[in-house]
Amino acid sequence: VSTQSTGGSKQPSSLPPQQSVDILDIEPKEKLYFTGPFTEISKTHITLKNLTFKFVIFKIKTTEPKRYCVRPNIGMIGPQQSLSVTVILQPSDDSVLACQGLHKFLVLHSVKEEMDVTRPVTSEDWATINPALVFSNKMKCFFETAEQSVERKKNEKTEVKVETLLDATKMIGDLKTRLEDLQRQNAKLNTSLKETQKRLEIALKPSQFPDLLIYISIGILGWLFAKFVM
């Protein structure tokens, strides 16, 4: 994602704080891979996704314009829409394998507040944009044989699986900790409930004092009966 940083995506420091937000998701973010044989055309793709609810215009530059063809190299992306850009490496030879990371691309993009969607974006449109409101994302080119490409993709899948497993393990650990907390809270509630029940039983237990009064009354009545009747 294009962000305010150095090295990858960046934004001029003069950008107002309220504008320092992600507006375009770019995949891949840093590396473009081209697969041989390089005596033929080699293609790769850049996916641009507009994260805003406004129109975003973009322009793609390269340090090697004679070697690459970018379609489209300038354009507009609607709100919450995505666009696939094709990057074509012109036929050459395997000497390009020695140029790892030397060829570079720059994706410039900015929110366009007012946009005529009925016509294509032109260089004139870019001339009207304040440079302080332009985001940029840098990418380097890497070249590999078909075998190297298969191996890299295999490793990437393994890395994704390992990362997913680590995330799942962390999630399970968090859930286990939460469950233990709930169990402790439940135990405290059960103890409190039992103590409350005991107090209620004591409070509601019939008093033995009225029974004693009955016995005393019967004794007095018996004494009086014996005294005055007998």
BALOBA-1460 file (C-alpha; in Angstrom, 3 decimals):
// residues 230
<rec num="1" residu="v" x="0.000" y="0.000" z="0.000"/>
<rec num="2" residu="s" x="1.296" y="3.441" z="-0.826"/>
<rec num="3" residu="t" x="2.199" y="5.190" z="2.411"/>
<rec num="4" residu="q" x="4.299" y="8.022" z="3.674"/>
<rec num="5" residu="s" x="7.718" y="6.439" z="4.016"/>
<rec num="6" residu="t" x="11.192" y="6.269" z="2.510"/>
<rec num="7" residu="g" x="12.499" y="3.665" z="0.131"/>
<rec num="8" residu="g" x="9.131" y="2.294" z="-1.025"/>
<rec num="9" residu="s" x="5.990" y="4.374" z="-1.240"/>
<rec num="10" residu="k" x="6.514" y="7.898" z="-0.064"/>
<rec num="11" residu="q" x="4.914" y="11.275" z="0.117"/>
<rec num="12" residu="p" x="6.481" y="14.751" z="0.240"/>
<rec num="13" residu="s" x="6.868" y="16.060" z="3.771"/>
<rec num="14" residu="s" x="4.879" y="19.156" z="2.827"/>
<rec num="15" residu="l" x="1.734" y="17.076" z="2.517"/>
<rec num="16" residu="p" x="-0.977" y="18.234" z="4.949"/>
<rec num="17" residu="p" x="-1.525" y="15.732" z="7.813"/>
<rec num="18" residu="q" x="-5.118" y="15.044" z="6.756"/>
<rec num="19" residu="q" x="-3.846" y="13.824" z="3.382"/>
<rec num="20" residu="s" x="-1.375" y="11.336" z="4.859"/>
<rec num="21" residu="v" x="-3.540" y="8.280" z="4.164"/>
<rec num="22" residu="d" x="-3.418" y="5.203" z="1.952"/>
<rec num="23" residu="i" x="-5.125" y="5.851" z="-1.347"/>
<rec num="24" residu="l" x="-3.814" y="3.089" z="-3.606"/>
<rec num="25" residu="d" x="-2.986" y="-0.553" z="-2.954"/>
<rec num="26" residu="i" x="-0.213" y="-1.710" z="-5.284"/>
<rec num="27" residu="e" x="0.705" y="-5.327" z="-5.953"/>
<rec num="28" residu="p" x="3.483" y="-6.251" z="-6.080"/>
<rec num="29" residu="k" x="4.728" y="-3.610" z="-3.701"/>
<rec num="30" residu="e" x="8.491" y="-3.690" z="-4.221"/>
<rec num="31" residu="k" x="9.633" y="-6.324" z="-6.737"/>
<rec num="32" residu="l" x="8.684" y="-6.992" z="-10.348"/>
<rec num="33" residu="y" x="9.701" y="-10.433" z="-11.625"/>
<rec num="34" residu="f" x="10.257" y="-11.265" z="-15.291"/>
<rec num="35" residu="t" x="10.674" y="-14.851" z="-16.452"/>
<rec num="36" residu="g" x="12.796" y="-15.961" z="-19.391"/>
<rec num="37" residu="p" x="13.564" y="-16.879" z="-22.088"/>
<rec num="38" residu="f" x="14.471" y="-13.239" z="-22.612"/>
<rec num="39" residu="t" x="14.931" y="-13.600" z="-26.337"/>
<rec num="40" residu="e" x="11.131" y="-13.357" z="-26.356"/>
<rec num="41" residu="i" x="8.691" y="-10.880" z="-24.834"/>
<rec num="42" residu="s" x="8.324" y="-11.317" z="-21.060"/>
<rec num="43" residu="k" x="5.286" y="-9.926" z="-19.262"/>
<rec num="44" residu="t" x="4.303" y="-9.202" z="-15.711"/>
<rec num="45" residu="h" x="1.457" y="-7.272" z="-14.132"/>
<rec num="46" residu="i" x="0.907" y="-4.538" z="-11.569"/>
<rec num="47" residu="t" x="-2.482" y="-4.381" z="-9.867"/>
<rec num="48" residu="l" x="-3.675" y="-0.970" z="-8.701"/>
<rec num="49" residu="k" x="-6.639" y="-0.789" z="-6.323"/>
<rec num="50" residu="n" x="-8.250" y="2.517" z="-5.409"/>
<rec num="51" residu="l" x="-8.913" y="2.496" z="-1.654"/>
<rec num="52" residu="t" x="-10.824" y="5.784" z="-1.661"/>
<rec num="53" residu="f" x="-14.293" y="6.911" z="-2.691"/>
<rec num="54" residu="k" x="-12.821" y="9.429" z="-5.116"/>
<rec num="55" residu="f" x="-11.084" y="9.186" z="-8.485"/>
<rec num="56" residu="v" x="-7.351" y="8.476" z="-8.427"/>
<rec num="57" residu="i" x="-5.070" y="9.204" z="-11.375"/>
<rec num="58" residu="f" x="-1.757" y="7.433" z="-11.877"/>
<rec num="59" residu="k" x="1.346" y="7.604" z="-14.014"/>
<rec num="60" residu="i" x="4.074" y="4.953" z="-14.303"/>
<rec num="61" residu="k" x="7.690" y="5.763" z="-15.120"/>
<rec num="62" residu="t" x="10.765" y="3.575" z="-15.639"/>
<rec num="63" residu="t" x="14.499" y="4.120" z="-15.667"/>
<rec num="64" residu="e" x="14.712" y="1.998" z="-18.860"/>
<rec num="65" residu="p" x="11.983" y="3.317" z="-21.213"/>
<rec num="66" residu="k" x="13.559" y="1.667" z="-24.290"/>
<rec num="67" residu="r" x="13.414" y="-1.787" z="-22.712"/>
<rec num="68" residu="y" x="9.854" y="-1.717" z="-21.380"/>
<rec num="69" residu="c" x="6.349" y="-1.087" z="-22.601"/>
<rec num="70" residu="v" x="3.692" y="-0.237" z="-20.001"/>
<rec num="71" residu="r" x="-0.019" y="-0.535" z="-20.815"/>
<rec num="72" residu="p" x="-1.533" y="1.732" z="-19.652"/>
<rec num="73" residu="n" x="1.236" y="3.961" z="-18.339"/>
<rec num="74" residu="i" x="-1.181" y="6.751" z="-17.391"/>
<rec num="75" residu="g" x="-4.829" y="6.636" z="-16.442"/>
<rec num="76" residu="m" x="-7.601" y="6.915" z="-13.909"/>
<rec num="77" residu="i" x="-9.130" y="4.473" z="-11.403"/>
<rec num="78" residu="g" x="-12.692" y="4.884" z="-10.184"/>
<rec num="79" residu="p" x="-13.710" y="4.802" z="-6.510"/>
<rec num="80" residu="q" x="-13.061" y="1.375" z="-4.948"/>
<rec num="81" residu="q" x="-12.069" y="0.009" z="-8.364"/>
<rec num="82" residu="s" x="-9.022" y="-2.001" z="-9.502"/>
<rec num="83" residu="l" x="-6.905" y="-1.873" z="-12.641"/>
<rec num="84" residu="s" x="-4.338" y="-4.326" z="-14.026"/>
<rec num="85" residu="v" x="-1.298" y="-2.779" z="-15.711"/>
<rec num="86" residu="t" x="0.749" y="-4.923" z="-18.093"/>
<rec num="87" residu="v" x="4.518" y="-4.419" z="-18.079"/>
<rec num="88" residu="i" x="6.296" y="-5.855" z="-21.115"/>
<rec num="89" residu="l" x="10.039" y="-6.467" z="-21.282"/>
<rec num="90" residu="q" x="11.196" y="-6.216" z="-24.871"/>
<rec num="91" residu="p" x="13.190" y="-9.179" z="-26.312"/>
<rec num="92" residu="s" x="16.922" y="-9.050" z="-25.588"/>
<rec num="93" residu="d" x="19.173" y="-11.833" z="-24.303"/>
<rec num="94" residu="d" x="20.186" y="-13.504" z="-21.055"/>
<rec num="95" residu="s" x="22.538" y="-10.631" z="-20.218"/>
<rec num="96" residu="v" x="19.534" y="-9.074" z="-18.500"/>
<rec num="97" residu="l" x="20.069" y="-11.635" z="-15.719"/>
<rec num="98" residu="a" x="23.030" y="-9.519" z="-14.638"/>
<rec num="99" residu="c" x="20.774" y="-6.488" z="-14.121"/>
<rec num="100" residu="q" x="19.029" y="-7.697" z="-10.979"/>
<rec num="101" residu="g" x="17.459" y="-4.737" z="-9.189"/>
<rec num="102" residu="l" x="18.990" y="-2.166" z="-11.520"/>
<rec num="103" residu="h" x="15.894" y="-1.435" z="-13.607"/>
<rec num="104" residu="k" x="13.291" y="0.503" z="-11.636"/>
<rec num="105" residu="f" x="9.681" y="1.598" z="-11.906"/>
<rec num="106" residu="l" x="7.911" y="4.462" z="-10.199"/>
<rec num="107" residu="v" x="4.136" y="4.569" z="-9.738"/>
<rec num="108" residu="l" x="2.874" y="8.113" z="-9.144"/>
<rec num="109" residu="h" x="-0.706" y="8.558" z="-7.994"/>
<rec num="110" residu="s" x="-2.943" y="11.225" z="-6.528"/>
<rec num="111" residu="v" x="-6.576" y="11.876" z="-5.696"/>
<rec num="112" residu="k" x="-8.319" y="13.987" z="-8.319"/>
<rec num="113" residu="e" x="-11.109" y="16.020" z="-6.746"/>
<rec num="114" residu="e" x="-12.652" y="17.114" z="-10.045"/>
<rec num="115" residu="m" x="-12.373" y="14.715" z="-12.950"/>
<rec num="116" residu="d" x="-13.907" y="14.581" z="-16.414"/>
<rec num="117" residu="v" x="-14.482" y="10.834" z="-16.704"/>
<rec num="118" residu="t" x="-15.552" y="11.133" z="-20.335"/>
<rec num="119" residu="r" x="-11.995" y="11.616" z="-21.588"/>
<rec num="120" residu="p" x="-8.610" y="9.910" z="-21.007"/>
<rec num="121" residu="v" x="-6.126" y="11.235" z="-18.481"/>
<rec num="122" residu="t" x="-3.340" y="13.266" z="-20.070"/>
<rec num="123" residu="s" x="-0.060" y="14.830" z="-19.019"/>
<rec num="124" residu="e" x="-1.898" y="18.135" z="-18.790"/>
<rec num="125" residu="d" x="-4.016" y="16.693" z="-15.972"/>
<rec num="126" residu="w" x="-0.870" y="15.896" z="-14.025"/>
<rec num="127" residu="a" x="0.417" y="19.429" z="-14.574"/>
<rec num="128" residu="t" x="-2.532" y="20.762" z="-12.554"/>
<rec num="129" residu="i" x="-1.820" y="18.649" z="-9.460"/>
<rec num="130" residu="n" x="0.051" y="20.033" z="-6.487"/>
<rec num="131" residu="p" x="3.276" y="17.959" z="-6.211"/>
<rec num="132" residu="a" x="2.779" y="17.893" z="-2.443"/>
<rec num="133" residu="l" x="-0.349" y="15.759" z="-2.973"/>
<rec num="134" residu="v" x="1.355" y="13.087" z="-5.073"/>
<rec num="135" residu="f" x="2.142" y="9.655" z="-3.656"/>
<rec num="136" residu="s" x="4.829" y="7.417" z="-5.135"/>
<rec num="137" residu="n" x="5.782" y="3.767" z="-5.003"/>
<rec num="138" residu="k" x="9.134" y="2.411" z="-6.174"/>
<rec num="139" residu="m" x="9.702" y="-1.077" z="-7.553"/>
<rec num="140" residu="k" x="12.818" y="-2.899" z="-8.717"/>
<rec num="141" residu="c" x="12.989" y="-5.446" z="-11.535"/>
<rec num="142" residu="f" x="14.330" y="-8.957" z="-11.123"/>
<rec num="143" residu="f" x="14.924" y="-11.554" z="-13.820"/>
<rec num="144" residu="e" x="14.782" y="-15.321" z="-13.517"/>
<rec num="145" residu="t" x="14.716" y="-18.485" z="-15.544"/>
<rec num="146" residu="a" x="11.590" y="-20.618" z="-15.734"/>
<rec num="147" residu="e" x="13.083" y="-23.015" z="-13.168"/>
<rec num="148" residu="q" x="13.918" y="-20.166" z="-10.807"/>
<rec num="149" residu="s" x="10.391" y="-18.815" z="-11.186"/>
<rec num="150" residu="v" x="8.853" y="-22.158" z="-10.214"/>
<rec num="151" residu="e" x="11.148" y="-22.417" z="-7.191"/>
<rec num="152" residu="r" x="10.425" y="-18.851" z="-6.068"/>
<rec num="153" residu="k" x="6.665" y="-19.316" z="-6.293"/>
<rec num="154" residu="k" x="6.964" y="-22.583" z="-4.398"/>
<rec num="155" residu="n" x="8.934" y="-20.836" z="-1.651"/>
<rec num="156" residu="e" x="6.417" y="-18.000" z="-1.541"/>
<rec num="157" residu="k" x="3.588" y="-20.489" z="-1.034"/>
<rec num="158" residu="t" x="5.562" y="-22.155" z="1.744"/>
<rec num="159" residu="e" x="6.168" y="-18.786" z="3.393"/>
<rec num="160" residu="v" x="2.469" y="-17.992" z="3.194"/>
<rec num="161" residu="k" x="1.606" y="-21.348" z="4.755"/>
<rec num="162" residu="v" x="4.141" y="-20.837" z="7.550"/>
<rec num="163" residu="e" x="2.861" y="-17.316" z="8.176"/>
<rec num="164" residu="t" x="-0.726" y="-18.577" z="8.195"/>
<rec num="165" residu="l" x="0.251" y="-21.355" z="10.610"/>
<rec num="166" residu="l" x="1.983" y="-18.872" z="12.906"/>
<rec num="167" residu="d" x="-1.069" y="-16.614" z="12.834"/>
<rec num="168" residu="a" x="-3.322" y="-19.588" z="13.595"/>
<rec num="169" residu="t" x="-1.044" y="-20.669" z="16.449"/>
<rec num="170" residu="k" x="-1.111" y="-17.179" z="17.910"/>
<rec num="171" residu="m" x="-4.888" y="-17.070" z="17.562"/>
<rec num="172" residu="i" x="-5.226" y="-20.425" z="19.335"/>
<rec num="173" residu="g" x="-2.946" y="-19.176" z="22.108"/>
<rec num="174" residu="d" x="-5.037" y="-16.028" z="22.503"/>
<rec num="175" residu="l" x="-8.241" y="-18.079" z="22.580"/>
<rec num="176" residu="k" x="-6.740" y="-20.448" z="25.166"/>
<rec num="177" residu="t" x="-5.759" y="-17.527" z="27.374"/>
<rec num="178" residu="r" x="-9.226" y="-16.044" z="27.018"/>
<rec num="179" residu="l" x="-10.815" y="-19.403" z="27.855"/>
<rec num="180" residu="e" x="-8.686" y="-19.723" z="30.997"/>
<rec num="181" residu="d" x="-9.739" y="-16.213" z="32.051"/>
<rec num="182" residu="l" x="-13.393" y="-17.130" z="31.522"/>
<rec num="183" residu="q" x="-12.956" y="-20.338" z="33.507"/>
<rec num="184" residu="r" x="-11.421" y="-18.398" z="36.420"/>
<rec num="185" residu="q" x="-14.240" y="-15.874" z="36.300"/>
<rec num="186" residu="n" x="-16.781" y="-18.705" z="36.206"/>
<rec num="187" residu="a" x="-15.189" y="-20.363" z="39.244"/>
<rec num="188" residu="k" x="-15.372" y="-17.078" z="41.166"/>
<rec num="189" residu="l" x="-19.016" y="-16.663" z="40.192"/>
<rec num="190" residu="n" x="-19.825" y="-20.212" z="41.319"/>
<rec num="191" residu="t" x="-18.132" y="-19.618" z="44.681"/>
<rec num="192" residu="s" x="-19.975" y="-16.342" z="45.115"/>
<rec num="193" residu="l" x="-23.264" y="-18.014" z="44.173"/>
<rec num="194" residu="k" x="-22.784" y="-20.796" z="46.732"/>
<rec num="195" residu="e" x="-21.982" y="-18.271" z="49.483"/>
<rec num="196" residu="t" x="-25.085" y="-16.287" z="48.556"/>
<rec num="197" residu="q" x="-27.239" y="-19.425" z="48.671"/>
<rec num="198" residu="k" x="-25.929" y="-20.292" z="52.144"/>
<rec num="199" residu="r" x="-26.717" y="-16.796" z="53.427"/>
<rec num="200" residu="l" x="-30.224" y="-17.037" z="51.968"/>
<rec num="201" residu="e" x="-30.811" y="-20.457" z="53.574"/>
<rec num="202" residu="i" x="-29.769" y="-19.114" z="56.966"/>
<rec num="203" residu="a" x="-31.913" y="-16.011" z="56.556"/>
<rec num="204" residu="l" x="-34.966" y="-18.010" z="55.466"/>
<rec num="205" residu="k" x="-34.605" y="-20.879" z="58.036"/>
<rec num="206" residu="p" x="-37.620" y="-21.000" z="60.484"/>
<rec num="207" residu="s" x="-36.735" y="-19.722" z="63.948"/>
<rec num="208" residu="q" x="-36.854" y="-22.177" z="66.887"/>
<rec num="209" residu="f" x="-37.959" y="-19.427" z="69.277"/>
<rec num="210" residu="p" x="-41.739" y="-19.717" z="68.504"/>
<rec num="211" residu="d" x="-41.617" y="-23.471" z="69.310"/>
<rec num="212" residu="l" x="-40.172" y="-22.708" z="72.741"/>
<rec num="213" residu="l" x="-42.967" y="-20.249" z="73.459"/>
<rec num="214" residu="i" x="-45.554" y="-22.913" z="72.551"/>
<rec num="215" residu="y" x="-44.000" y="-25.404" z="74.955"/>
<rec num="216" residu="i" x="-43.926" y="-22.802" z="77.748"/>
<rec num="217" residu="s" x="-47.536" y="-21.827" z="77.103"/>
<rec num="218" residu="i" x="-48.692" y="-25.446" z="77.243"/>
<rec num="219" residu="g" x="-46.823" y="-25.901" z="80.508"/>
<rec num="220" residu="i" x="-48.435" y="-22.826" z="82.079"/>
<rec num="221" residu="l" x="-51.905" y="-23.872" z="80.919"/>
<rec num="222" residu="g" x="-51.343" y="-27.339" z="82.331"/>
<rec num="223" residu="w" x="-50.280" y="-25.883" z="85.698"/>
<rec num="224" residu="l" x="-53.305" y="-23.580" z="85.823"/>
<rec num="225" residu="f" x="-55.646" y="-26.417" z="84.907"/>
<rec num="226" residu="a" x="-54.192" y="-28.606" z="87.593"/>
<rec num="227" residu="k" x="-54.403" y="-25.845" z="90.221"/>
<rec num="228" residu="f" x="-57.886" y="-24.598" z="89.656"/>
<rec num="229" residu="v" x="-59.649" y="-27.614" z="88.274"/>
<rec num="230" residu="m" x="-58.125" y="-30.323" z="90.349"/>
